[in-house]
Structures are given as C-alpha cells and as structure tokens.
C-alpha cells in the first residue's frame, strides 16, 4: 500500500486499530501510521515476525505446499524445509525464499491465507494462544471509546 494512503485508512471505519508484524516491515508501517496521525494506542504489535507464525506449523507448511503445487503445475516439489521457531523469522518469507531457490514461483500470502481459512486450517498453535489473547485485549481496549471504559 502506498504510504500516502495511510491517512485515508482512518476514514475507512468508525474506529480503526492496526495489528502489525514484529519485523522490519511492521516497524516501517508503524512509523508511517504515526506520521499519518494514527494514535499510538491504536497500533498493536504481534509477538511474532509474521501473523502466520501464530498458527500450527504443520498446518501452515502443508497448506503452503498445496498452494505452491497449484502455482507450479507439472513441477516436482523438492522436500520443503522444516519451519524455524515461530519467533525467529516469518514463515512466509522463509518458504518464499526456499521456493525461489528451488526455481519455482511462490504463491501470494493472500492465496495461502485464503486457503488456510477455506480449509479450516487457520488453527492457532498452543504456544500462540496467550499472545492472541493479549492481542485481543489490546485491540479491544484500542477500539473501546474512552467514555465506555470501566474505571
């Protein structure tokens, strides 16, 4: 998204909050949002470098490989790497790098996310449940009008 559009995001809904990855891209977007006048209290940072890292690793890997096969018909898929720790690196970036190194066209993040949802595989890992609960609380607080908050 072009950075000059960030101020317009505020007009897309009655109240908007943002959940950003804990990586360089998330930090850059946060800076742009703050420059656009978004209050810091409505910007939440995930505890992982990519939202996909909150899922069960096996579900993400299997779904990615399924969509990858569709993007590369007739190509034999080499053995995919085991995903790194959920805190180390974005799994989407990791798999995209592996895909390109294998000479294949990687699927888009949107295609993989859509398939995860469509197939009921967007399952949070047990290790991520605390993080998601904290994120939910942060976003709920950010989206609750001050006048509606309990003392």
Secondary structure, DSSP 4 states (H G I P E B T S, - for coil): --GGGHHHHTTSSSS--EEE-SSHHHHHHHHHHHHTT--GGGEEE-SSSSGGGGB-HHHHHHHHHHHHHHHTTTPPPPPPPPP--TTTS-HHHHHHHHHHHTT-PPPPHHHHHHHHHHTT--PBPGGGHHHHHHHHHHHHHHHS-GGGS--
